[in-house]
Amino acid sequence: MQFSSRATRLGGGAYYTGQQLLELGADVAVVSRMMSDEQGQAALKFLSEAGFDTEYIVMAPGGTAPLEILLEPNGERTIIAPAGRSYPLTATGKLSSAGVYINALALDDSLVDQIDAQPLVVSQFPLKPATPRPADYVISSRDDVSDDLTLAWQRARQIAGSRLKMLVLTDGTRPIILFDGSDAVEVQPAERIDTANTIGAGDRFAGSFLFALLQGQTPAAAAWDASRITAEWLRRRGD
């Protein structure tokens, strides 16, 4: 295999979602676990200077092991993650928020209880076995769930429990599907952006969607607005 360029950058669901929320004017706290080596300390400093509340980040002893993401010219991604033990995510203090976005597999019991006390919760649809977490909305790419919407809903309910109101499925430039377990609504994205690099776009969409819901928009209007904001970001990044 050959490659044309290589770069190390801060990323991940918490970063991309949080950055979008910050740009929209929200106050954002990150609940995460980072390593206390030089790379981890540099990332923590960057997040703080960018405007994130880092009070809830746990700094653990050990070395940072970055993900390797191979991006092909056609947009195909291969993600190589280091093997190792996965530690349940925990919070270093009591959470108080208007809304929560979850992009994590393992959560400890105390964090699940705190999440359940928050008024609005949006979760990514985990692609691997994950800790059930109370969520009002579950977001996924259409490619990552069953073609059978009822089956996808049942899997989302296993993750989000009885609190689940809606499954939100993005599909690139094709319509966004909102499914409440009975009825499906299609929302045409605001704009088509041709780009091979969509890394972070799903999390940016989730952040915009959460923000729109907090502003009182309906799920359909929030999905359209999130598609518009995400398209604008992809265009800026491609310039």
Residue pairs with C-beta under 8 A, 6 or more apart in sequence:
1 70
3 70
8 66
10 43
10 46
10 47
11 67
11 199
11 200
12 67
12 103
13 101
13 103
13 104
13 124
13 203
13 206
14 30
14 31
14 32
14 103
15 30
15 47
15 203
16 200
16 203
16 204
16 207
17 101
17 103
17 203
17 204
17 206
17 207
17 210
18 28
18 30
18 52
18 207
19 50
19 204
19 207
20 203
20 204
20 207
20 208
20 211
20 229
20 233
21 28
21 207
21 210
21 211
22 28
22 50
22 51
22 52
24 207
24 208
24 211
24 229
26 211
26 214
27 53
28 51
28 52
28 53
29 52
29 53
29 54
29 55
29 56
29 95
29 97
30 47
30 52
30 53
30 54
30 56
30 57
31 56
31 57
31 89
31 91
31 95
31 111
32 56
32 57
32 58
32 89
33 57
33 58
33 60
33 87
33 89
33 90
34 40
34 43
34 44
34 57
34 58
34 59
34 60
34 64
35 59
35 60
35 61
35 62
35 63
35 64
35 65
36 59
36 60
36 61
36 62
37 62
37 63
37 64
39 63
39 64
39 66
40 59
40 64
41 59
43 64
44 54
44 57
44 59
47 54
47 57
48 54
55 92
55 93
56 91
56 92
56 93
56 95
57 92
58 90
58 92
60 87
65 82
65 84
67 79
67 80
67 81
67 82
68 79
68 80
68 81
69 77
69 78
69 79
69 80
69 199
70 77
70 78
70 79
70 80
71 77
71 196
71 197
71 199
72 78
72 196
73 196
74 196
75 195
75 196
75 197
75 198
77 199
86 105
86 106
87 106
88 106
88 107
88 108
88 111
88 131
89 104
89 106
89 107
89 108
89 111
90 107
90 108
90 110
90 111
91 110
91 111
91 114
94 114
95 114
95 115
95 117
95 118
97 118
97 119
98 119
98 120
98 214
99 118
99 119
99 120
99 121
99 122
99 210
99 211
99 213
99 214
100 115
100 118
100 120
100 121
100 122
101 121
101 122
101 123
101 124
101 206
101 207
101 210
102 115
102 121
102 122
102 123
102 124
102 133
102 135
103 123
103 124
103 203
103 206
104 130
105 126
105 128
105 129
105 130
105 131
106 130
106 131
107 115
107 131
107 133
112 131
112 132
112 133
112 134
115 121
115 133
115 134
116 134
116 163
120 136
120 210
120 213
120 214
121 133
121 134
121 135
121 136
121 137
121 163
122 135
122 136
122 137
122 138
122 139
122 206
122 209
122 210
122 213
123 133
123 135
123 137
123 138
123 139
123 159
123 160
124 138
124 139
124 140
124 202
124 203
124 206
125 138
125 139
125 140
125 144
125 145
125 155
125 156
125 159
125 167
126 159
127 144
130 159
132 158
132 159
132 160
132 161
133 159
133 160
133 161
134 160
134 161
134 163
135 159
135 160
135 161
135 163
135 164
136 160
136 163
136 164
136 165
136 166
137 164
137 165
137 166
137 167
137 168
137 209
137 213
137 219
138 156
138 159
138 160
138 164
138 166
138 167
138 168
139 168
139 169
139 170
139 202
139 205
139 206
139 209
140 152
140 156
140 167
140 168
140 169
140 170
141 169
141 170
141 171
141 202
142 169
142 170
142 171
142 174
142 177
143 171
145 152
145 155
145 169
146 152
146 155
149 167
149 177
149 179
149 184
150 181
152 167
152 169
152 179
153 167
153 179
153 181
156 164
156 167
157 164
157 181
164 181
165 180
165 219
166 178
166 179
166 180
166 219
167 177
167 178
167 179
167 180
167 181
168 176
168 177
168 178
168 209
168 219
168 223
169 176
169 177
169 178
169 179
170 176
170 202
170 205
170 227
171 177
172 198
173 189
173 192
173 193
174 189
175 186
175 187
175 188
175 189
176 186
176 187
176 188
176 189
176 223
176 224
176 227
177 184
177 185
177 186
177 187
178 184
178 185
178 186
178 187
178 219
178 220
178 223
179 185
185 220
187 220
187 223
187 224
187 227
188 224
189 224
189 227
189 228
189 231
190 224
190 225
190 227
190 228
190 231
191 227
191 228
191 231
191 232
192 231
193 231
193 234
193 235
193 238
195 234
195 237
195 238
197 237
197 238
198 234
201 230
201 233
201 234
204 229
204 230
204 233
205 226
205 227
205 229
205 230
206 226
208 222
208 225
208 226
208 229
208 230
209 222
209 223
209 225
209 226
212 221
212 222
212 225
212 226
213 219
213 222
217 225
